[in-house]
Amino acid sequence: MNPPAGVRPRPRRLTARMRLTLSYTLFTLAAGVLSLAVIYVAMKYVPNYPLTSSNPRYRSDAPSRQEILDSLLRAGGFALALMTAVGITGGWFIAGRVLRPLQDLTGAARRAADGALEHRVALSGPRDEFTELSDAFDDMLERLQRSFEAQQRFAANASHELRTPLAITRTMLQVAAADPAGQDWGRLVTRLQDTNQRGIEISEALLQLAALDQSPPELAPTDLATATREALATVQDEARTHGTTVTASLDPAPTTGNPVLLRQAALNLLHNALRHNHPTGGTVTVTTGPHRHRPDRVRLTVTNTGPPLAPQTVATLTEPFLRARGRTATTDPTRRGHGLGLTIVTAVATAHHGELQLSPGPDGGLTVTLDLPGGRSVTPQTRAR
Protein backbone atom coordinates (compact mmCIF):
# COMPACT_ATOMS: atom_id res chain seq x y z
CA MET A 1 0.00 0.00 0.00
CA ASN A 2 1.52 3.32 -1.10
CA PRO A 3 2.07 5.95 1.62
CA PRO A 4 -0.01 9.14 1.46
CA ALA A 5 1.38 12.10 -0.41
CA GLY A 6 3.87 14.10 1.64
CA VAL A 7 4.63 11.19 4.02
CA ARG A 8 8.20 9.87 3.93
CA PRO A 9 8.22 6.13 3.08
CA ARG A 10 9.28 3.89 5.96
CA PRO A 11 12.08 1.34 5.60
CA ARG A 12 11.05 -2.26 5.08
CA ARG A 13 11.25 -4.33 8.26
CA LEU A 14 10.22 -7.75 9.46
CA THR A 15 6.52 -8.11 10.10
CA ALA A 16 5.23 -8.10 13.66
CA ARG A 17 4.30 -11.76 13.29
CA MET A 18 7.86 -12.69 12.26
CA ARG A 19 9.35 -10.61 15.08
CA LEU A 20 7.08 -12.31 17.62
CA THR A 21 7.97 -15.72 16.15
CA LEU A 22 11.69 -15.01 16.46
CA SER A 23 11.15 -13.69 19.99
CA TYR A 24 9.32 -16.88 21.04
CA THR A 25 12.02 -19.02 19.42
CA LEU A 26 14.92 -17.12 20.99
CA PHE A 27 13.24 -17.29 24.40
CA THR A 28 12.71 -21.04 24.08
CA LEU A 29 16.25 -21.55 22.84
CA ALA A 30 17.69 -19.40 25.65
CA ALA A 31 15.70 -21.37 28.23
CA GLY A 32 17.01 -24.66 26.77
CA VAL A 33 20.61 -23.44 26.71
CA LEU A 34 20.31 -22.25 30.29
CA SER A 35 18.87 -25.58 31.42
CA LEU A 36 21.61 -27.48 29.62
CA ALA A 37 24.26 -25.22 31.14
CA VAL A 38 22.91 -25.77 34.65
CA ILE A 39 22.90 -29.54 34.18
CA TYR A 40 26.38 -29.49 32.66
CA VAL A 41 27.81 -27.44 35.51
CA ALA A 42 26.10 -29.68 38.05
CA MET A 43 27.57 -32.75 36.40
CA LYS A 44 31.03 -31.24 36.82
CA TYR A 45 30.71 -31.87 40.54
CA VAL A 46 29.97 -35.60 40.14
CA PRO A 47 32.95 -37.53 41.64
CA ASN A 48 35.29 -38.74 38.88
CA TYR A 49 35.95 -42.32 39.99
CA PRO A 50 35.08 -45.54 38.13
CA LEU A 51 31.75 -47.06 39.00
CA THR A 52 31.99 -50.72 40.03
CA SER A 53 29.42 -53.32 40.93
CA SER A 54 29.03 -54.44 44.51
CA ASN A 55 29.39 -58.02 43.33
CA PRO A 56 32.98 -58.54 42.15
CA ARG A 57 31.84 -61.40 39.88
CA TYR A 58 30.02 -58.87 37.65
CA ARG A 59 32.03 -56.62 35.36
CA SER A 60 30.80 -52.98 35.43
CA ASP A 61 30.36 -51.08 32.14
CA ALA A 62 29.27 -47.78 33.78
CA PRO A 63 30.48 -44.70 31.86
CA SER A 64 32.85 -42.21 33.33
CA ARG A 65 31.96 -38.64 34.16
CA GLN A 66 33.57 -37.31 30.98
CA GLU A 67 31.64 -39.79 28.86
CA ILE A 68 28.44 -38.71 30.58
CA LEU A 69 29.22 -35.05 29.89
CA ASP A 70 29.99 -35.75 26.25
CA SER A 71 26.72 -37.64 25.86
CA LEU A 72 24.88 -34.82 27.61
CA LEU A 73 26.27 -32.28 25.16
CA ARG A 74 25.33 -34.38 22.15
CA ALA A 75 21.80 -35.02 23.45
CA GLY A 76 21.46 -31.36 24.44
CA GLY A 77 22.48 -30.25 20.95
CA PHE A 78 19.81 -32.45 19.36
CA ALA A 79 17.25 -31.24 21.92
CA LEU A 80 18.09 -27.58 21.21
CA ALA A 81 17.75 -28.15 17.47
CA LEU A 82 14.37 -29.78 18.04
CA MET A 83 13.28 -26.96 20.37
CA THR A 84 14.31 -24.40 17.74
CA ALA A 85 12.18 -26.09 15.09
CA VAL A 86 9.24 -26.42 17.46
CA GLY A 87 9.68 -22.82 18.62
CA ILE A 88 9.66 -21.45 15.06
CA THR A 89 6.64 -23.50 14.01
CA GLY A 90 4.65 -23.01 17.19
CA GLY A 91 5.66 -19.37 17.51
CA TRP A 92 4.50 -18.64 13.95
CA PHE A 93 1.02 -20.04 14.60
CA ILE A 94 0.74 -18.54 18.09
CA ALA A 95 1.82 -15.11 16.83
CA GLY A 96 -0.69 -15.34 13.99
CA ARG A 97 -3.47 -16.18 16.42
CA VAL A 98 -2.48 -13.37 18.80
CA LEU A 99 -2.24 -10.79 16.01
CA ARG A 100 -5.46 -11.79 14.25
CA PRO A 101 -7.50 -9.08 16.08
CA LEU A 102 -5.02 -6.48 14.84
CA GLN A 103 -5.56 -7.70 11.29
CA ASP A 104 -9.31 -7.24 11.78
CA LEU A 105 -8.69 -3.72 13.10
CA THR A 106 -6.41 -2.94 10.16
CA GLY A 107 -9.07 -4.12 7.71
CA ALA A 108 -11.73 -2.04 9.45
CA ALA A 109 -9.46 1.02 9.41
CA ARG A 110 -8.85 0.65 5.69
CA ARG A 111 -12.57 0.27 5.03
CA ALA A 112 -13.22 3.38 7.10
CA ALA A 113 -10.55 5.24 5.11
CA ASP A 114 -12.47 4.29 1.97
CA GLY A 115 -15.68 5.75 3.45
CA ALA A 116 -17.32 2.60 4.86
CA LEU A 117 -17.96 3.93 8.37
CA GLU A 118 -20.83 1.53 9.06
CA HIS A 119 -18.46 -1.44 9.47
CA ARG A 120 -17.71 -2.61 13.04
CA VAL A 121 -14.99 -4.94 14.30
CA ALA A 122 -17.06 -6.37 17.18
CA LEU A 123 -14.42 -8.73 18.57
CA SER A 124 -15.85 -11.54 20.68
CA GLY A 125 -14.25 -13.39 23.56
CA PRO A 126 -13.10 -12.42 27.05
CA ARG A 127 -12.19 -8.83 27.80
CA ASP A 128 -8.53 -8.15 27.20
CA GLU A 129 -6.37 -5.46 25.57
CA PHE A 130 -7.53 -6.37 22.08
CA THR A 131 -11.25 -6.38 22.85
CA GLU A 132 -10.87 -3.04 24.65
CA LEU A 133 -9.06 -1.65 21.61
CA SER A 134 -11.77 -3.08 19.37
CA ASP A 135 -14.55 -1.52 21.45
CA ALA A 136 -12.76 1.85 21.47
CA PHE A 137 -12.27 1.63 17.70
CA ASP A 138 -15.94 0.76 17.17
CA ASP A 139 -16.98 3.69 19.37
CA MET A 140 -14.76 5.98 17.32
CA LEU A 141 -16.30 4.68 14.08
CA GLU A 142 -19.79 5.21 15.47
CA ARG A 143 -19.00 8.80 16.45
CA LEU A 144 -17.38 9.44 13.08
CA GLN A 145 -20.42 8.00 11.31
CA ARG A 146 -22.81 10.17 13.33
CA SER A 147 -20.65 13.22 12.74
CA PHE A 148 -20.34 12.52 9.02
CA GLU A 149 -24.07 11.95 8.65
CA ALA A 150 -24.77 15.12 10.63
CA GLN A 151 -22.40 17.06 8.36
CA GLN A 152 -24.15 15.67 5.30
CA ARG A 153 -27.55 16.61 6.70
CA PHE A 154 -26.22 20.04 7.65
CA ALA A 155 -24.83 20.67 4.17
CA ALA A 156 -28.07 19.52 2.52
CA ASN A 157 -30.26 21.54 4.87
CA ALA A 158 -28.05 24.62 4.61
CA SER A 159 -28.23 24.43 0.82
CA HIS A 160 -32.01 24.11 1.01
CA GLU A 161 -32.40 26.97 3.47
CA LEU A 162 -30.14 29.27 1.44
CA ARG A 163 -31.78 28.27 -1.83
CA THR A 164 -35.31 28.99 -0.57
CA PRO A 165 -35.02 32.81 -0.24
CA LEU A 166 -33.13 32.98 -3.53
CA ALA A 167 -35.84 30.96 -5.29
CA ILE A 168 -38.56 33.13 -3.76
CA THR A 169 -36.74 36.29 -4.87
CA ARG A 170 -36.34 34.94 -8.40
CA THR A 171 -40.04 34.05 -8.60
CA MET A 172 -41.16 37.50 -7.43
CA LEU A 173 -38.81 39.20 -9.88
CA GLN A 174 -39.98 37.00 -12.76
CA VAL A 175 -43.62 37.80 -11.98
CA ALA A 176 -42.83 41.52 -11.77
CA ALA A 177 -40.93 41.42 -15.06
CA ALA A 178 -43.79 39.61 -16.80
CA ASP A 179 -46.44 42.15 -15.67
CA PRO A 180 -44.77 45.41 -14.55
CA ALA A 181 -47.99 47.43 -14.72
CA GLY A 182 -49.95 45.11 -12.47
CA GLN A 183 -47.53 45.13 -9.56
CA ASP A 184 -47.88 46.68 -6.14
CA TRP A 185 -44.30 47.89 -6.03
CA GLY A 186 -44.38 48.92 -2.40
CA ARG A 187 -45.58 45.47 -1.33
CA LEU A 188 -43.08 43.80 -3.68
CA VAL A 189 -40.16 45.76 -2.24
CA THR A 190 -41.25 44.88 1.30
CA ARG A 191 -41.43 41.19 0.45
CA LEU A 192 -38.03 41.33 -1.26
CA GLN A 193 -36.51 43.04 1.75
CA ASP A 194 -38.00 40.44 4.09
CA THR A 195 -36.73 37.57 1.93
CA ASN A 196 -33.29 39.15 1.61
CA GLN A 197 -33.11 39.68 5.38
CA ARG A 198 -33.91 36.02 5.92
CA GLY A 199 -31.02 34.99 3.67
CA ILE A 200 -28.69 37.36 5.53
CA GLU A 201 -29.73 35.92 8.90
CA ILE A 202 -29.07 32.37 7.72
CA SER A 203 -25.68 33.32 6.30
CA GLU A 204 -24.67 35.12 9.50
CA ALA A 205 -25.74 32.14 11.62
CA LEU A 206 -23.74 29.77 9.43
CA LEU A 207 -20.68 32.03 9.68
CA GLN A 208 -21.05 32.15 13.45
CA LEU A 209 -21.21 28.35 13.64
CA ALA A 210 -18.13 28.08 11.40
CA ALA A 211 -16.22 30.56 13.58
CA LEU A 212 -17.05 28.56 16.73
CA ASP A 213 -15.87 25.34 15.11
CA GLN A 214 -12.61 26.75 13.77
CA SER A 215 -11.10 28.51 16.78
CA PRO A 216 -11.89 28.67 20.51
CA PRO A 217 -13.26 32.00 21.74
CA GLU A 218 -11.36 34.34 24.02
CA LEU A 219 -12.54 33.80 27.60
CA ALA A 220 -12.51 36.24 30.49
CA PRO A 221 -14.27 36.58 33.86
CA THR A 222 -17.85 37.65 33.22
CA ASP A 223 -21.36 37.23 34.60
CA LEU A 224 -24.00 35.15 32.88
CA ALA A 225 -26.66 37.30 34.55
CA THR A 226 -25.28 40.44 32.86
CA ALA A 227 -25.35 38.79 29.42
CA THR A 228 -28.91 37.61 30.03
CA ARG A 229 -30.01 41.06 31.21
CA GLU A 230 -28.70 42.62 27.99
CA ALA A 231 -30.47 39.97 25.92
CA LEU A 232 -33.73 40.65 27.79
CA ALA A 233 -33.53 44.33 26.91
CA THR A 234 -33.25 43.38 23.23
CA VAL A 235 -36.41 41.21 23.14
CA GLN A 236 -38.76 43.45 25.12
CA ASP A 237 -40.44 44.87 21.99
CA GLU A 238 -40.86 41.39 20.48
CA ALA A 239 -42.41 40.12 23.73
CA ARG A 240 -44.96 42.98 23.72
CA THR A 241 -45.75 42.29 20.05
CA HIS A 242 -46.51 38.64 20.84
CA GLY A 243 -48.43 39.47 24.01
CA THR A 244 -46.03 37.33 26.03
CA THR A 245 -45.21 38.03 29.67
CA VAL A 246 -41.51 37.73 30.51
CA THR A 247 -40.49 37.23 34.15
CA ALA A 248 -36.81 37.37 35.08
CA SER A 249 -34.97 36.50 38.28
CA LEU A 250 -31.31 37.16 37.63
CA ASP A 251 -29.02 36.19 40.49
CA PRO A 252 -25.27 36.65 39.93
CA ALA A 253 -23.78 33.78 37.96
CA PRO A 254 -20.03 34.47 37.66
CA THR A 255 -18.27 32.38 35.04
CA THR A 256 -15.32 32.48 32.67
CA GLY A 257 -16.55 33.06 29.15
CA ASN A 258 -16.94 35.30 26.15
CA PRO A 259 -19.52 38.03 26.93
CA VAL A 260 -20.55 38.46 23.29
CA LEU A 261 -21.17 34.74 22.76
CA LEU A 262 -22.97 34.35 26.08
CA ARG A 263 -25.23 37.28 25.22
CA GLN A 264 -25.92 35.71 21.82
CA ALA A 265 -26.73 32.38 23.46
CA ALA A 266 -29.15 34.01 25.89
CA LEU A 267 -30.70 35.99 23.03
CA ASN A 268 -31.21 32.83 20.98
CA LEU A 269 -32.86 31.08 23.91
CA LEU A 270 -35.19 34.04 24.46
CA HIS A 271 -36.07 34.26 20.75
CA ASN A 272 -36.82 30.54 20.78
CA ALA A 273 -39.01 30.88 23.88
CA LEU A 274 -40.98 33.81 22.40
CA ARG A 275 -41.47 32.47 18.90
CA HIS A 276 -42.45 28.94 19.92
CA ASN A 277 -45.09 29.97 22.41
CA HIS A 278 -48.85 30.43 22.47
CA PRO A 279 -50.19 32.88 19.84
CA THR A 280 -51.04 35.23 22.68
CA GLY A 281 -51.02 35.21 26.47
CA GLY A 282 -47.92 33.06 26.77
CA THR A 283 -45.27 33.35 29.46
CA VAL A 284 -41.47 33.12 29.57
CA THR A 285 -39.52 32.68 32.80
CA VAL A 286 -35.79 33.41 32.91
CA THR A 287 -33.50 32.67 35.87
CA THR A 288 -29.77 32.77 36.45
CA GLY A 289 -27.67 31.82 39.45
CA PRO A 290 -25.55 29.09 40.99
CA HIS A 291 -26.36 25.49 40.23
CA ARG A 292 -28.41 23.98 43.04
CA HIS A 293 -26.59 20.67 43.20
CA ARG A 294 -23.16 21.61 41.84
CA PRO A 295 -21.52 24.60 43.53
CA ASP A 296 -18.82 24.76 40.84
CA ARG A 297 -21.38 25.47 38.08
CA VAL A 298 -23.75 28.31 37.18
CA ARG A 299 -27.02 27.98 35.30
CA LEU A 300 -29.29 29.91 32.96
CA THR A 301 -32.84 28.55 32.73
CA VAL A 302 -35.43 29.66 30.18
CA THR A 303 -38.94 28.19 30.47
CA ASN A 304 -41.80 29.00 28.14
CA THR A 305 -45.38 27.93 27.64
CA GLY A 306 -46.57 26.52 24.36
CA PRO A 307 -47.94 23.42 22.67
CA PRO A 308 -46.98 20.00 24.07
CA LEU A 309 -43.76 18.52 22.70
CA ALA A 310 -42.93 14.84 22.47
CA PRO A 311 -39.60 13.77 24.05
CA GLN A 312 -38.37 12.41 20.71
CA THR A 313 -39.07 15.80 19.13
CA VAL A 314 -37.21 17.66 21.89
CA ALA A 315 -34.18 15.39 21.39
CA THR A 316 -33.79 16.67 17.81
CA LEU A 317 -34.29 20.39 18.40
CA THR A 318 -30.55 21.13 18.54
CA GLU A 319 -30.09 19.68 15.06
CA PRO A 320 -29.48 22.41 12.47
CA PHE A 321 -32.57 23.74 10.65
CA LEU A 322 -34.91 21.48 12.62
CA ARG A 323 -37.83 23.27 14.28
CA ALA A 324 -40.51 21.97 16.60
CA ARG A 325 -42.91 21.73 13.65
CA GLY A 326 -40.28 20.13 11.43
CA ARG A 327 -38.14 21.79 8.79
CA THR A 328 -40.84 24.14 7.50
CA ALA A 329 -40.69 27.68 8.87
CA THR A 330 -43.85 29.52 9.85
CA THR A 331 -45.24 32.13 7.50
CA ASP A 332 -45.53 34.67 10.34
CA PRO A 333 -42.41 36.85 9.97
CA THR A 334 -42.52 37.84 13.67
CA ARG A 335 -42.29 34.19 14.76
CA ARG A 336 -40.06 32.85 12.01
CA GLY A 337 -36.55 31.65 12.77
CA HIS A 338 -33.78 30.12 10.72
CA GLY A 339 -33.59 26.84 12.64
CA LEU A 340 -30.06 27.43 13.93
CA GLY A 341 -30.73 29.12 17.27
CA LEU A 342 -30.38 26.10 19.54
CA THR A 343 -27.58 24.75 17.36
CA ILE A 344 -25.58 27.92 17.99
CA VAL A 345 -26.35 27.77 21.73
CA THR A 346 -25.07 24.17 21.78
CA ALA A 347 -21.86 25.28 20.04
CA VAL A 348 -21.43 28.14 22.53
CA ALA A 349 -21.96 25.76 25.45
CA THR A 350 -19.37 23.36 24.04
CA ALA A 351 -16.86 26.18 23.51
CA HIS A 352 -17.32 27.17 27.18
CA HIS A 353 -17.08 23.57 28.47
CA GLY A 354 -20.75 23.77 29.37
CA GLU A 355 -23.86 21.74 28.67
CA LEU A 356 -27.27 22.49 27.17
CA GLN A 357 -30.29 20.49 28.32
CA LEU A 358 -33.83 20.53 26.93
CA SER A 359 -36.89 19.04 28.59
CA PRO A 360 -40.58 19.33 27.64
CA GLY A 361 -42.99 20.83 30.15
CA PRO A 362 -45.77 18.64 31.57
CA ASP A 363 -48.41 21.05 30.23
CA GLY A 364 -46.55 22.06 27.10
CA GLY A 365 -43.69 24.36 26.30
CA LEU A 366 -40.02 23.78 26.89
CA THR A 367 -37.45 24.24 29.64
CA VAL A 368 -33.89 24.93 28.49
CA THR A 369 -30.95 25.01 30.90
CA LEU A 370 -27.46 26.23 30.06
CA ASP A 371 -24.87 25.04 32.60
CA LEU A 372 -21.41 26.62 32.61
CA PRO A 373 -18.35 26.32 34.85
CA GLY A 374 -18.44 28.79 37.71
CA GLY A 375 -15.88 31.53 38.25
CA ARG A 376 -15.06 34.33 40.61
CA SER A 377 -17.68 37.01 41.17
CA VAL A 378 -17.39 40.00 38.83
CA THR A 379 -20.55 41.93 39.74
CA PRO A 380 -22.15 42.87 43.03
CA GLN A 381 -24.88 40.56 44.15
CA THR A 382 -28.02 42.14 42.74
CA ARG A 383 -31.35 40.70 41.90
CA ALA A 384 -33.36 41.86 38.84
CA ARG A 385 -37.00 41.21 38.25
N, C-alpha and C positions, 0 to 999 in steps of 0.2 A: 504494500500500500504506500503510495507516494506521500511524502510529508506535505503539509499545507505550504502555500506560497509564503516566503519570508521566514520560514523555520529552517534552521540549519540541520541537515541530515545527520542522524546519529550513527556512530560506527556500529558495524555488525558484531553482535556478541552471541554467546551461547544462549539458548532459550532458557527460561526459568525452569522448565521441566528437566532439561539436561543438567542444569546446575544443581537442582535438588537431587537428581539421580547420582551425580558424582559426589555430592555431599554425603548421601546415605552410604554409598560404597566406601568412601574414604573413612567414614566413621566406623563402619563394620570392620574394615581392614585394620584400622588403628586398634580397635578393641581386640581383634585376633592376635595382632603382633604383640600387644601388651600382655595378653594372657600367655602367649608362648614364651615371652621373655621372663615372666614371673616363674613359670614352670621350669624353664631352663636354669635360671639362677638358683631356684630351690634344689634342683637336681645336683648342682655343684657341691652342695653340702652333704650329699649321700656319701657315706664312708667308702673309700676306694680299696676294698679288699675283696678277694675272690669269694664267691658264694659257694659253700659246700653243703652236701647233704648231711643230715645227722647220722645216717646209716653209712658207714664207710664202704659197705659192699656196693652202694650205688654211686655211679660216676655223675657228677653235677655238670650240666651244660649251661648254667646261668651266665648271662652276659655281664660284662664288666660295666662300670659306670660310664666310661667313654663310649662304649658301644650303645648304651642306652641313650646317651646324649646325641649321638649321631643319628640314631633311629628317630629320636624325638624331632630333630631338625628336619629330617626328610619327611616325616608324617606331617609336621607343622607346615612345611612348604606346600604340600599337596592340599592341606586343609585351607590354607590362606588363598590358594588359587581357586578352590571351590567356593570359598566365601566371597571372593571377588566377583565370580560369575553370578552367584546367587544375588549378591548385593546390587549388581548392575541391572539384572533382570527384574528383581523384585522392586528395586528403587524406581525403575522406569514406570512400572505399573502403579506403584503407590503414589508417585509424584503426579502421574496423569489423573488419578482419582482425586487427589487433593486439589489439584488446580482446575478441575472441571467446572466448579462454580465460577472461577474467574473467566473461563472461556465463555460461559453463558452471559456474564456481565459485559464482556467485550463485544459479543454479538448484539446485545441489547443496546450498548452505547453506539455501535455503528448504525443500527437501525434508527436510533433516535437522531443521529447526525444526518441521516437521509430524510428525516421528517416524520418517521413512524413513531410518534410519541405515545400511541395507545398500547404499545407492547410493554409487558411486565415480565420481570425475571421470575418472581414468585418461587424462590427456592424452598423446598420442603426439607424436613428433617429436624433434628434437635437444634436449639439455638446455640450458635457459635459465632465466631468472627465473620464467617462468610454469610450466614443468614442475616446477621445484623447489617452487613454491608449491602446485601441484596435488598433488605427492607428499606434502608436509607436511599438506595438508588431508585427503588420503585416510588418512594415518596417524592423524590426529586422529579421523576418523570411525570407523576401526577400533577405536581405544582406547575411544571413547565407546560403540560397540556392545558391545564385550566388557564394559565396566563396567556398562552398562545391563542386559545379559543376566545378569551376575553378581548385580546387585541384585535382578532379578526372581526368580532362583533362590533367592537368600538370603531374600527375603520369603516365597516359597512354602515353603521348607524350614523357616524359623523358625515359620511358622504351623502347619505339620505337627507340628514338634517340641513346640510349646507346646500344641497341641490333644491330642496323644497322652496325656499324664498327666491332663489334664482329662477326656478320654473314659474312661480307665481308672477314675478316681475315680468318675465318674458311674455306670459299670456296677457297680462294687462296692457303691455305695450303693443302687442300684436292687435288686440281689440281696438285700442285707441288709434292705431295707424290705419286700420281698415275702415273706421267710421269716425273721423276727427270731429265732424260737426255734431254728432250725437253724444258727445262725452261731457260728463260733469267733471271739468278739469280740477276743480278744488277737491272733490272727493277722490279723484284718481291720484292726485299728488299726495293726499293724506295716506291713502292705502300704500302707495309706493314708499313713503317715508317709514310707515310702520313695518313693512316687509323688509326694507333695508336695515332698519334698526334691529330687527330680529336676527338677520344674518350677522350683523356686527357683534351682537351679544354672544352668539354661538362661537364666532371666531375668537373673541376675547376670552371666553371660558376655555376653549381648547388651548389657547396660548398659555393661560394660567396653569392648566393641568400639565402642559409640557414643561413649563418652567419649574414646577414642583418636582417633576420626575428627573430633571436633568441635574439640578444642583440643590443642596440643602439650603434652607433659608438662614439668614443671620438672626441669631437669637440673643435676647437681652432680657433682663428682669422687667416684667410688666405685670399688669393686672387684668385678668380675664373679665372682671366686672366693668372695668373702664372701656374695654373693647365692646362689650355688650351694650353698655349705656350709649355709646356713639352709634351703634347699629340701630338701637331703638329710636333714636332721634331721627334717623333716616327714613324709617317706615311709618312714622306717625300719620302722615297724609294718606298713605295706602290703607292703613287700618281704618281711618275714618271713612274712606271711600267704600270699603267693604262692609262697614257697620260692625266691625269686630272690636271687642273690648280686650285691650292688652293690659295685663297686670304683671308688674315686675318687682322682684325682691332681690336686690343685688348686694349680697354680702361680699366683702373683699375676697378675692381668689388669686393671690399672688402666684405667679408661675414664671418660667423662663421660656419666652417665645418671641415670635415676630408680631408686633402690634398690628401691622397692616393685614397680615394673613388671618390673625385671630378675629379682627373686626370683620373681614370678609366672610369668615366661617359663621360668625354670629349673624351676619346679615343674610346669608343664604338660608340659615335655619329659620329666621324670622319670615323671610319671603315664602319659604315652603309652608310654614304654619299658617300664614295669612291666605295664600292662594289655594290651599287644599283644605278648606274649612267649609262651614255652612254658607250658603249664599248670603245670609244676613243673620245677625244676632249671635255669631260665633264668639268664642273666647280663645285667648292665647295667654299662657302663664309662663313667665321667664324667671328663672332663679339662678343665682351663682353663689358659690361659697365652697368651703372645704368639703371633701368627701366624708360622708357619715361614717363609713367603716374603714377607710384608709386615710390616715392622717397625712400621708405623704402625697396625696393627690388632691386636685381641685376639680370642680364639676360645674358645667353649664347645662341646665335642663330647660328644654322648650317643650311645652305640652299644648296641644290644640284640640279643639273639638272638630267634628267632621263625620263623614260617613264611616261605617265600620270597615275595617281592613282585615283581610285574612292573613294569618301568620306567614304563609308562603308568599303572599304579595309583599309584605313588609321586608322579607329576606332579600328581595331583589331590588329594592328601591335605591340602593347605592350604585347599581349598575348604570353606566352612562346611557342617557337618553331614555331611560325607563321611568315612566310616571305611574302614579297609583292607578290610573285608568288605562295603562298600557303605553304604547309608543305614540299615540295620537294626542297632540296638544289641543287644549280647549280653544274655542273660537273667541272667547272673551279676552281681549287684549290685556285687561287689568289683572287677570288670573293666569295668564299664560306664562310658562317658563320654558327654558331650553332643555330641561332634563339632565342638567349637569350639576345642579346645586349640591345635592348630597354627595355626589362623586367628588366634587372639589373639597367639601368638608372632610370626607374620608382621607383625601390626600393631605390636607392640612394636619389632621390628627396624626397621621403616620409620620409626617415630617417633624412633629413635635413629640414623638414617642408617646402619643396618646391613643385613645380608643373611642370610637363612635358606636353607640348602641341605639337600636330602634326597637320599640315595642308598641303594639297596638293597644289602644285604650279599651276597657271593657264595654263602654257605651259608644265607641267610635273615636275617631281621631288618632293621634299618634303622639308618643312621648319619645323625644330624642335627647340623649345625654352625651355630652362631650367631656371625657375625663382626660386631664392633663397632669403631668408631674408638677407637684407643688414647688414653690420657691419662696424666697424671703419677701416680706411685705414691702410693697413699694408705694402704697397709698394709705392714708389714715382710714381707720375702720369707720366707714359710713354705711348707711343703709338707705337705699333709694326705692321709692315706691311709685 
